[in-house]
């Protein structure tokens, strides 16, 4: 486990893909346990066995999660605005508009 000049420790997994040496960080030392780091390493090895670059897969997963999170925030905002409008329209003592 390499230690930086600032004293932080990072668990890493070195591998070779398509003839190039690559590095996959599995997380900072006290936060990611040895068991967790080994699980991430084993997952990366399974991807390599299937001829998939683990770092490319991880980046694609991050992009997917970001898009889902942004889409969810947009949807929640629309639902909240619609819900607030419905609550305001049916509040007690508030005249209702009837459209015919």
Secondary structure as UniProt FT lines:
FT   STRAND          2..3
FT   TURN            5..6
FT   STRAND          9..17
FT   TURN            18..19
FT   STRAND          20..28
FT   TURN            29..31
FT   HELIX           34..49
FT   TURN            50..51
FT   HELIX           54..89
FT   TURN            92..93
//
